[in-house]
Amino acid sequence: QVRLVESGGGLVQPGGSLNLSCAVSESILGIYNVGWYRQAPGNQRELVGSISSGARIDYANSMKGRVTISRDIGKRTVDLQMNSLKPEDTAVYFCNAQDIRTLQTYWGQGTQVTGSS
């Protein structure tokens, strides 16, 4: 059972930055695609960006230029650096990992990001 633990959320003022981290319980980043999603109250969960097992990175159009995804295979972490935060970025941010062989998917519990207004 793969476990994902997100951290780094908090309260941030407009224009501020946060670095979220997803810690993965096993050495799987070479065979799993990992994505960052967010869900604001009353909204559906949406993709922020992802990094494939082969290290291809994609971002949602709405987030391009403000977020950066990186991974550290040795530390088993995938980070989401967010800049120029806005109140509308307020959401719970989730980490998702999908086995490229079986498509088995795992989710973390999420970390709250609150943009003050």
Sequence and secondary structure as in RCSB ss.txt:
>XXXX:A:sequence
QVRLVESGGGLVQPGGSLNLSCAVSESILGIYNVGWYRQAPGNQRELVGSISSGARIDYANSMKGRVTISRDIGK
RTVDLQMNSLKPEDTAVYFCNAQDIRTLQTYWGQGTQVTGSS
>XXXX:A:secstr
   EEEE  EEE TT  EEEEEEESSS TTTEEEEEEEE TTS  EEEEEE TT  EEE TTTTTTEEEEEETTT
TEEEEEE S  GGG EEEEEEEEETTT  EEE   EEEEE  
